[in-house]
Amino acid sequence: MSIYGPTAPSTRVRAYEWLDHLALHAARFEYAALGDHSPRTVLQHLPAVARAERRVRALSGSSLGGTVLLSREASPWSTGGVESRLLRDASRGVYDLDDALFEDRAGWRRVLGKRRKVEMAAASADVVIAGNALLADFAGRHGRDVRLIPTCVQPGQYTPKTSYDLTGPPTLVWLGSRSTEAYLTGIAPALREVHQRTGARVLVVSAASETDIPGLEGLMDRETWTPQTYAAHLASADVALAPLRNDPFARGKCAYKLLQYAATGLPMVGSPVGANQLALERFSGWSATTHDDWVDALGEAIGSSSEVRAARGRQGVSAVQAHYSFDAWADEWRAAVLP
């Protein structure tokens, strides 16, 4: 059960790809199957949202039978009662938490009390699966059985990078959602300085509209994210970007972007925030915090030999298989979800 549609990372990676990997059958409930629930999106799909809200409030965990696996939340309008009821009444209620929803105070979401919703869901679940240590610590204050299982990838689904030679202006790639493009704005001055020094351009792979990101005008290109093409776009790049703000919400993220870069064999530069810090260490990535850090790290990544970039890429592939692959965590996930 998920708040988002099947292409959203939290739904796809934290639930559906696990079911596919373990060949498990499950009935799927996706609320209104939207990419987000901003006021604009809700107004554009108001009939579908109204139907989804009626449907989710009519459900009961006992009527669903077996395990109820809830990703994030069941309804964007619930204050916790819907999630608590579904998990409490299920024969086995499993709550998957992959974001610091309890720190999400943006706009209208502040009014709905996300912190209380997460607390109620964790307390009502038989098992909470947390995507990183920060989330596990929060859930552990309320849930009775919390298990840390990181977000995982299947390295074989990615196109491996084969050449690390720079044959033209370097390509710095960023992969993500529309809501997280703002993180690029924070390092835009550093990216512009690197562009001026090296000619590097920024490739943004996202589902967002064809508009420039503030501060990156004239030095960025866009490709639309699709399940069929994103892996090739990653493999075509030279260095990957993973900036984050160091705030409570960002510290709860699960480093999924870095995992995808590592599975491709991309050398990477990222903010050592939350789960990113350990992932960067494991993947032999460059860490950057300040403007000068970003300029220096990207300059070093671009200026290094192809052999150095290849060695860092190989380290990423090896580490993602060992620490963040479905194969590595299959036994733990199966034990958490299946009765």
C-alpha positions as CSV (number, residue, x, y, z in Angstrom):
1,M,0.0,0.0,0.0
2,S,1.5,3.3,-1.1
3,I,0.6,7.0,-1.3
4,Y,2.3,7.3,-4.7
5,G,2.1,5.7,-8.1
6,P,4.4,2.8,-9.3
7,T,7.2,5.0,-10.7
8,A,7.7,6.9,-7.5
9,P,11.0,5.8,-5.8
10,S,9.5,5.0,-2.4
11,T,6.8,2.8,-4.0
12,R,9.0,1.2,-6.7
13,V,12.2,0.6,-4.8
14,R,11.0,0.1,-1.3
15,A,8.1,-2.2,-2.2
16,Y,7.5,-3.3,-5.7
17,E,11.1,-4.2,-6.7
18,W,11.3,-6.2,-3.5
19,L,8.2,-8.1,-4.4
20,D,9.5,-8.8,-7.9
21,H,12.9,-9.8,-6.6
22,L,11.5,-12.3,-4.2
23,A,8.7,-13.4,-6.6
24,L,6.0,-12.6,-4.1
25,H,2.4,-11.8,-5.1
26,A,0.6,-8.9,-3.6
27,A,-2.5,-6.8,-4.2
28,R,-1.5,-3.2,-4.8
29,F,-3.2,-0.1,-3.5
30,E,-1.8,3.2,-4.7
31,Y,-4.2,5.8,-3.5
32,A,-4.7,8.1,-6.5
33,A,-1.4,7.0,-8.2
34,L,-0.1,10.6,-8.4
35,G,3.5,11.7,-8.3
36,D,2.9,14.2,-5.6
37,H,0.0,15.7,-3.6
38,S,0.7,19.4,-3.9
39,P,-2.4,21.7,-3.9
40,R,-2.0,22.2,-7.7
41,T,-1.8,18.4,-8.4
42,V,-4.7,17.6,-6.2
43,L,-6.9,20.3,-7.8
44,Q,-6.0,18.9,-11.3
45,H,-7.0,15.4,-10.2
46,L,-9.7,16.2,-7.6
47,P,-12.2,13.4,-8.7
48,A,-9.5,10.8,-8.5
49,V,-8.3,12.0,-5.1
50,A,-11.9,12.0,-3.7
51,R,-12.4,8.4,-4.9
52,A,-9.1,7.4,-3.4
53,E,-9.9,9.0,-0.1
54,R,-13.3,7.3,0.2
55,R,-11.7,3.9,-0.7
56,V,-8.8,4.1,1.7
57,R,-11.1,5.1,4.6
58,A,-13.4,2.1,3.8
59,L,-10.5,-0.4,4.0
60,S,-9.6,-2.4,7.1
61,G,-6.4,-4.3,7.8
62,S,-8.4,-7.4,8.7
63,S,-10.3,-7.4,5.5
64,L,-7.1,-7.2,3.4
65,G,-5.8,-10.5,4.8
66,G,-2.1,-11.5,5.3
67,T,0.6,-8.9,5.6
68,V,-0.2,-5.2,5.0
69,L,2.9,-3.4,3.9
70,L,2.4,0.4,4.1
71,S,4.9,2.7,2.5
72,R,5.1,6.1,4.1
73,E,1.4,6.8,4.5
74,A,-2.0,5.7,3.4
75,S,-3.6,9.1,2.8
76,P,-2.2,12.6,2.5
77,W,-5.1,13.9,4.5
78,S,-5.0,11.5,7.4
79,T,-3.5,12.6,10.7
80,G,-2.5,9.1,11.6
81,G,-5.8,7.3,12.3
82,V,-6.1,5.6,8.9
83,E,-2.5,4.3,9.0
84,S,-2.9,3.1,12.6
85,R,-6.1,1.2,11.9
86,L,-4.8,-0.5,8.8
87,L,-1.6,-1.6,10.5
88,R,-3.1,-2.5,13.8
89,D,-5.9,-4.7,12.4
90,A,-3.8,-6.5,9.8
91,S,-2.6,-10.1,10.6
92,R,0.9,-8.6,10.1
93,G,1.3,-4.8,9.8
94,V,4.6,-3.7,8.3
95,Y,5.4,0.0,8.1
96,D,8.2,1.1,5.7
97,L,9.8,4.5,6.5
98,D,12.3,5.8,3.9
99,D,12.1,9.6,4.6
100,A,12.1,11.9,7.7
101,L,8.4,12.6,7.3
102,F,8.4,13.6,10.9
103,E,10.6,16.6,9.9
104,D,8.5,17.6,6.9
105,R,7.1,21.0,7.8
106,A,6.8,22.4,4.3
107,G,3.6,24.4,3.4
108,W,0.3,22.7,4.0
109,R,1.9,19.5,5.3
110,R,2.7,21.2,8.5
111,V,-0.9,21.5,9.3
112,L,-1.6,17.8,9.0
113,G,1.0,16.8,11.6
114,K,3.2,14.3,9.9
115,R,5.2,13.7,13.0
116,R,2.2,12.4,14.9
117,K,1.2,10.3,11.9
118,V,4.6,8.5,11.8
119,E,4.5,8.0,15.6
120,M,1.1,6.4,15.4
121,A,2.0,4.2,12.4
122,A,5.2,3.0,14.1
123,A,3.4,2.2,17.3
124,S,0.6,0.3,15.5
125,A,2.9,-1.8,13.2
126,D,4.2,-5.3,14.1
127,V,7.4,-4.4,12.3
128,V,8.9,-1.1,11.1
129,I,11.4,-1.2,8.3
130,A,13.6,1.9,8.5
131,G,15.8,3.0,5.6
132,N,18.7,4.4,7.7
133,A,19.9,4.9,11.3
134,L,18.2,8.2,11.9
135,L,14.8,6.9,10.8
136,A,15.4,3.7,12.9
137,D,16.2,5.8,16.0
138,F,13.0,7.8,15.6
139,A,10.8,4.8,14.9
140,G,12.4,2.9,17.8
141,R,11.0,5.4,20.3
142,H,7.5,4.3,19.3
143,G,7.6,0.9,17.6
144,R,8.3,-2.4,19.3
145,D,10.2,-4.1,16.4
146,V,12.3,-1.8,14.2
147,R,14.6,-3.2,11.6
148,L,17.1,-1.2,9.6
149,I,17.1,-2.2,6.0
150,P,18.7,0.3,3.6
151,T,17.2,1.3,0.3
152,C,18.6,-1.2,-2.2
153,V,19.3,-1.4,-5.9
154,Q,19.8,-4.3,-8.3
155,P,23.2,-3.5,-10.0
156,G,22.4,-5.7,-13.0
157,Q,19.6,-3.3,-14.0
158,Y,22.1,-0.5,-14.6
159,T,24.1,0.2,-17.7
160,P,27.8,-0.2,-16.6
161,K,30.1,2.7,-17.5
162,T,32.8,1.3,-19.8
163,S,34.9,4.4,-20.7
164,Y,36.3,7.0,-18.4
165,D,38.2,9.1,-21.0
166,L,37.1,12.7,-21.3
167,T,36.6,13.3,-25.1
168,G,34.9,16.6,-24.8
169,P,33.4,19.0,-22.2
170,P,32.8,16.9,-19.0
171,T,29.3,15.9,-18.2
172,L,28.2,16.3,-14.6
173,V,25.0,14.3,-14.1
174,W,22.2,14.7,-11.5
175,L,19.3,12.3,-11.3
176,G,16.3,13.0,-9.2
177,S,12.7,14.2,-8.8
178,R,11.2,17.6,-9.4
179,S,10.9,18.3,-5.7
180,T,14.6,17.8,-5.1
181,E,16.0,19.9,-7.9
182,A,16.2,22.7,-5.4
183,Y,19.3,21.0,-4.0
184,L,21.1,21.8,-7.3
185,T,20.3,25.5,-6.8
186,G,22.4,25.5,-3.6
187,I,25.6,24.5,-5.5
188,A,24.8,26.5,-8.7
189,P,27.6,29.1,-8.1
190,A,30.1,26.2,-7.7
191,L,28.9,24.5,-10.8
192,R,29.1,27.7,-12.8
193,E,32.7,28.2,-11.6
194,V,33.6,24.7,-12.7
195,H,31.9,25.3,-16.0
196,Q,34.0,28.4,-16.6
197,R,37.2,26.5,-15.7
198,T,36.6,23.3,-17.6
199,G,33.6,23.7,-19.9
200,A,31.7,21.1,-17.8
201,R,27.9,21.0,-18.4
202,V,25.2,19.7,-16.0
203,L,22.9,17.0,-17.3
204,V,19.6,16.9,-15.3
205,V,17.7,13.6,-15.6
206,S,14.3,14.3,-14.1
207,A,10.5,14.3,-14.7
208,A,10.3,18.0,-14.4
209,S,9.4,20.5,-17.1
210,E,11.8,21.8,-19.7
211,T,12.9,24.8,-17.6
212,D,16.3,25.9,-16.4
213,I,17.2,25.5,-12.7
214,P,17.9,29.0,-11.2
215,G,21.6,29.7,-11.4
216,L,22.3,27.0,-14.1
217,E,21.0,29.0,-17.1
218,G,23.1,28.3,-20.1
219,L,25.2,25.4,-18.7
220,M,22.6,22.6,-18.2
221,D,20.8,20.1,-20.4
222,R,17.7,18.1,-19.6
223,E,16.6,14.5,-20.2
224,T,13.2,13.2,-19.1
225,W,13.4,10.4,-16.6
226,T,11.9,7.2,-17.9
227,P,12.4,3.6,-16.8
228,Q,13.8,2.7,-20.2
229,T,16.3,5.5,-20.6
230,Y,17.6,6.8,-17.3
231,A,20.3,4.1,-16.9
232,A,21.9,5.0,-20.3
233,H,21.9,8.7,-19.4
234,L,23.8,7.9,-16.3
235,A,26.4,5.8,-18.1
236,S,27.0,8.6,-20.6
237,A,28.1,11.0,-17.9
238,D,31.5,11.6,-16.4
239,V,30.9,12.6,-12.8
240,A,27.7,12.4,-10.7
241,L,26.3,15.0,-8.3
242,A,24.5,14.5,-5.0
243,P,24.1,17.8,-3.2
244,L,21.9,18.0,0.0
245,R,21.2,20.7,2.5
246,N,22.2,19.8,6.0
247,D,18.8,20.1,7.6
248,P,16.7,17.7,9.7
249,F,14.6,16.5,6.7
250,A,17.6,15.9,4.3
251,R,19.4,14.0,7.1
252,G,16.7,11.4,6.9
253,K,17.2,10.6,3.2
254,C,18.5,7.2,2.2
255,A,21.2,8.0,-0.3
256,Y,19.3,6.3,-3.2
257,K,20.8,8.7,-5.7
258,L,24.3,7.6,-4.7
259,L,23.3,4.0,-5.0
260,Q,22.3,4.5,-8.6
261,Y,25.5,6.3,-9.4
262,A,27.5,3.5,-7.8
263,A,25.7,0.8,-9.6
264,T,26.6,2.5,-12.9
265,G,30.2,2.8,-11.9
266,L,30.2,6.6,-11.8
267,P,32.7,8.6,-9.8
268,M,30.7,11.0,-7.6
269,V,30.7,14.1,-5.5
270,G,28.1,14.5,-2.8
271,S,27.2,16.2,0.5
272,P,28.2,14.1,3.5
273,V,24.7,14.5,5.0
274,G,22.9,11.6,6.8
275,A,23.2,8.3,5.0
276,N,25.2,10.0,2.2
277,Q,28.2,10.2,4.4
278,L,28.7,6.4,4.8
279,A,27.7,5.8,1.2
280,L,30.3,8.2,-0.1
281,E,33.0,6.5,2.1
282,R,32.0,3.1,0.8
283,F,31.8,4.2,-2.8
284,S,35.1,6.2,-2.8
285,G,33.3,9.4,-3.6
286,W,34.4,12.9,-3.0
287,S,32.7,14.8,-0.1
288,A,31.9,18.5,-0.5
289,T,30.2,20.9,1.9
290,T,31.2,24.5,1.1
291,H,31.4,26.3,-2.2
292,D,35.2,25.8,-2.3
293,D,34.8,22.1,-1.5
294,W,32.5,21.6,-4.5
295,V,34.8,23.5,-6.8
296,D,37.9,21.6,-5.6
297,A,36.2,18.2,-5.5
298,L,34.8,18.5,-9.0
299,G,38.1,19.9,-10.3
300,E,39.9,16.9,-8.8
301,A,37.4,14.5,-10.3
302,I,37.6,16.0,-13.7
303,G,41.3,16.5,-13.6
304,S,42.1,13.0,-12.4
305,S,43.3,10.4,-14.9
306,S,40.8,8.1,-16.5
307,E,42.4,5.3,-14.4
308,V,41.6,7.0,-11.2
309,R,38.0,7.7,-12.2
310,A,37.7,4.0,-13.3
311,A,39.1,2.8,-10.0
312,R,36.6,4.8,-8.0
313,G,33.8,3.6,-10.3
314,R,34.8,0.0,-9.7
315,Q,34.8,0.6,-5.9
316,G,31.3,1.9,-6.2
317,V,30.0,-1.1,-8.1
318,S,31.7,-3.5,-5.6
319,A,30.4,-1.7,-2.5
320,V,26.8,-1.3,-3.8
321,Q,26.6,-5.0,-4.4
322,A,28.0,-5.8,-0.9
323,H,26.0,-3.3,1.1
324,Y,23.0,-2.0,-0.8
325,S,21.8,-4.8,-3.2
326,F,18.6,-6.8,-3.0
327,D,20.7,-9.9,-2.8
328,A,22.6,-8.7,0.2
329,W,19.4,-7.9,2.2
330,A,16.9,-10.5,0.9
331,D,16.8,-12.6,4.0
332,E,16.3,-9.7,6.3
333,W,13.5,-8.2,4.2
334,R,11.7,-11.5,3.8
335,A,11.9,-12.1,7.6
336,A,10.5,-8.6,8.3
337,V,7.5,-8.8,5.9
338,L,6.5,-12.5,5.9
339,P,4.8,-13.9,9.0
